[in-house]
Amino acid sequence: MSQGLATAGCTINLDGLSDTNIGPETTTTSSTGGTTDDTTTTGTGGDTADTTETDPGTSVPTTTDAPTSTSGTTDATAGTTGEGFVCSDGTAIEDPAWVCDENPDCPDGSDEVTGCGLEAFTCSGDKKEIPSTWACDEVPDCIDESDEVTGCGLEAFTCTNGTEIPATWKCDMAEDCLDGSDEADC
């Protein structure tokens, strides 16, 4: 009897920032005398499509888990196979190999976040997606820094230049916005 264990993973590179995530999906294959037992465990939550198939001739299971493919099947490490992928902002990507390939092709970056089966945080200003684990980690990943304000569950004040700061910083006699708009009209 032989056993194999495969774990889905995805490395994300968004605007020069990168993070590697080992997905929650695990596939185990056991073979004994020409028979194959496949066990698939997923724990992604949300609206996803899970499919387990066995590749003919190899007895290797193919497991899929992707929330936003238009049809066909997906592989969390190789992207979508089938007719395409629809970005969270509605833009379509024709080549499914571009999904979860460590290179953002969607204007909002969703092919490297939700396309990889990861939970997303959407930045307030430019509506880009980042992995939800990047929100409230004391490192601004959104251009407007919303992942460190609204991403932490705080009420936000938006500076004239679009940057978010905690609303409690408005009128505190310290300029927190580069343009000083948080201290105007106090």
C-alpha positions as CSV (number, residue, x, y, z in Angstrom):
1,M,0.0,0.0,0.0
2,S,1.3,3.5,-0.9
3,Q,0.1,6.8,0.4
4,G,0.5,10.3,-1.0
5,L,-0.3,13.7,0.6
6,A,-0.6,16.9,-1.4
7,T,-1.3,20.4,0.0
8,A,-2.6,23.3,-2.1
9,G,-0.5,26.5,-1.8
10,C,-0.4,29.9,-3.4
11,T,2.1,32.7,-3.4
12,I,0.7,36.1,-4.0
13,N,2.6,39.1,-5.4
14,L,0.6,42.3,-5.4
15,D,2.3,45.6,-6.3
16,G,5.7,44.3,-5.0
17,L,4.3,42.8,-1.8
18,S,4.2,39.0,-1.6
19,D,2.9,36.4,0.8
20,T,2.8,32.6,0.6
21,N,-0.3,30.8,1.8
22,I,-0.7,27.1,2.2
23,G,-4.3,26.5,1.5
24,P,-6.7,24.6,3.7
25,E,-7.2,21.8,1.1
26,T,-5.6,18.4,1.5
27,T,-5.9,15.4,-0.7
28,T,-4.8,11.9,0.4
29,T,-4.5,8.9,-2.0
30,S,-4.1,5.3,-0.9
31,S,-3.5,2.4,-3.3
32,T,-3.7,-1.3,-2.7
33,G,-3.6,-3.9,-5.4
34,G,-5.1,-1.8,-8.2
35,T,-7.7,-0.1,-6.1
36,T,-7.5,3.5,-5.1
37,D,-9.1,5.2,-2.1
38,D,-9.3,9.0,-2.3
39,T,-10.0,11.3,0.6
40,T,-10.3,15.1,0.2
41,T,-10.6,17.6,3.1
42,T,-11.4,21.2,2.5
43,G,-12.0,24.0,4.9
44,T,-12.2,27.2,2.9
45,G,-15.7,28.3,3.9
46,G,-17.8,30.6,1.8
47,D,-19.2,29.9,-1.6
48,T,-16.8,27.4,-3.3
49,A,-17.2,24.5,-5.6
50,D,-15.4,21.3,-4.5
51,T,-14.8,18.5,-6.9
52,T,-12.8,15.3,-6.6
53,E,-12.0,13.2,-9.6
54,T,-9.4,10.5,-10.4
55,D,-7.1,11.0,-13.4
56,P,-7.5,7.9,-15.6
57,G,-4.4,5.9,-15.9
58,T,-2.6,7.4,-12.9
59,S,-5.0,6.9,-10.0
60,V,-4.1,10.4,-8.9
61,P,-7.0,12.4,-7.5
62,T,-7.6,15.9,-8.9
63,T,-9.3,18.2,-6.4
64,T,-10.7,21.6,-7.1
65,D,-11.7,24.5,-5.0
66,A,-12.3,28.0,-6.5
67,P,-15.1,30.4,-5.9
68,T,-15.3,32.5,-9.1
69,S,-14.6,30.4,-12.2
70,T,-17.2,30.7,-14.9
71,S,-17.2,27.0,-15.7
72,G,-14.9,24.0,-15.9
73,T,-12.7,23.0,-12.9
74,T,-9.9,24.7,-11.0
75,D,-6.7,23.7,-9.3
76,A,-5.7,26.0,-6.4
77,T,-2.0,25.9,-7.5
78,A,-2.4,26.1,-11.3
79,G,-5.4,28.3,-11.9
80,T,-8.7,27.7,-13.7
81,T,-9.1,25.2,-16.5
82,G,-12.2,25.6,-18.6
83,E,-13.7,28.7,-20.2
84,G,-12.4,31.5,-18.0
85,F,-12.4,33.4,-14.8
86,V,-14.5,36.4,-13.7
87,C,-12.7,38.9,-11.5
88,S,-14.5,40.2,-8.4
89,D,-15.0,43.5,-10.2
90,G,-16.7,41.8,-13.1
91,T,-13.8,41.8,-15.6
92,A,-13.3,38.5,-17.4
93,I,-9.9,36.8,-17.8
94,E,-9.9,34.6,-21.0
95,D,-6.9,32.5,-20.2
96,P,-7.5,30.4,-17.1
97,A,-3.8,29.7,-16.7
98,W,-3.5,33.3,-15.5
99,V,-5.5,32.6,-12.3
100,C,-3.4,32.0,-9.2
101,D,-0.1,32.3,-11.1
102,E,1.5,34.9,-8.7
103,N,0.9,37.7,-11.3
104,P,-2.2,39.8,-10.9
105,D,-4.2,40.0,-14.1
106,C,-7.5,41.3,-12.8
107,P,-7.6,45.1,-12.2
108,D,-8.6,44.4,-8.6
109,G,-6.0,41.6,-8.1
110,S,-8.8,39.1,-7.3
111,D,-7.3,36.4,-9.5
112,E,-4.5,36.1,-7.0
113,V,-6.7,36.2,-3.9
114,T,-10.2,34.8,-4.3
115,G,-9.0,33.0,-7.5
116,C,-6.6,31.1,-5.2
117,G,-9.4,30.2,-2.8
118,L,-8.4,32.8,-0.2
119,E,-10.7,35.0,1.8
120,A,-10.4,38.7,0.7
121,F,-10.4,42.2,2.1
122,T,-11.3,44.9,-0.4
123,C,-9.5,48.2,-0.1
124,S,-11.9,51.1,0.3
125,G,-10.4,53.5,-2.2
126,D,-9.3,51.6,-5.3
127,K,-11.3,48.4,-4.5
128,K,-8.3,46.1,-4.9
129,E,-8.4,42.7,-3.1
130,I,-5.8,41.6,-0.7
131,P,-5.8,38.5,1.4
132,S,-7.9,39.1,4.6
133,T,-4.9,37.9,6.7
134,W,-3.1,41.1,5.5
135,A,-5.7,43.4,7.0
136,C,-5.0,44.8,10.5
137,D,-1.4,43.4,10.5
138,E,0.2,46.9,11.2
139,V,1.6,46.9,7.6
140,P,-0.5,49.1,5.1
141,D,-1.1,47.1,2.0
142,C,-3.9,49.2,0.5
143,I,-2.9,52.5,-1.2
144,D,-5.4,54.3,1.1
145,E,-4.2,52.3,4.2
146,S,-7.9,51.1,4.7
147,D,-6.7,47.6,5.6
148,E,-5.2,49.1,8.8
149,V,-8.3,51.2,9.7
150,T,-11.6,49.7,8.4
151,G,-9.8,46.4,8.1
152,C,-9.4,46.5,11.9
153,G,-13.0,47.3,12.5
154,L,-12.4,51.0,13.2
155,E,-14.5,53.9,12.0
156,A,-12.6,55.9,9.4
157,F,-11.9,59.5,8.6
158,T,-10.9,59.9,4.9
159,C,-8.3,62.6,4.3
160,T,-8.6,64.9,1.3
161,N,-5.9,62.8,-0.5
162,G,-8.0,59.6,0.1
163,T,-5.9,58.1,2.9
164,E,-7.9,56.6,5.8
165,I,-7.1,57.3,9.4
166,P,-9.0,56.3,12.5
167,A,-11.9,58.8,13.1
168,T,-10.7,59.3,16.7
169,W,-7.6,61.0,15.2
170,K,-9.7,63.8,13.7
171,C,-9.4,67.1,15.7
172,D,-6.9,65.7,18.2
173,M,-4.5,68.6,17.6
174,A,-2.1,66.4,15.7
175,E,-2.0,66.4,11.9
176,D,-2.3,62.8,10.8
177,C,-3.3,63.5,7.2
178,L,-0.4,64.7,5.0
179,D,-2.7,67.6,3.9
180,G,-3.8,68.4,7.5
181,S,-7.5,67.9,6.6
182,D,-8.0,66.0,9.9
183,E,-7.4,69.2,11.8
184,A,-9.5,71.5,9.6
185,D,-12.9,72.7,10.7
186,C,-12.4,71.6,14.3
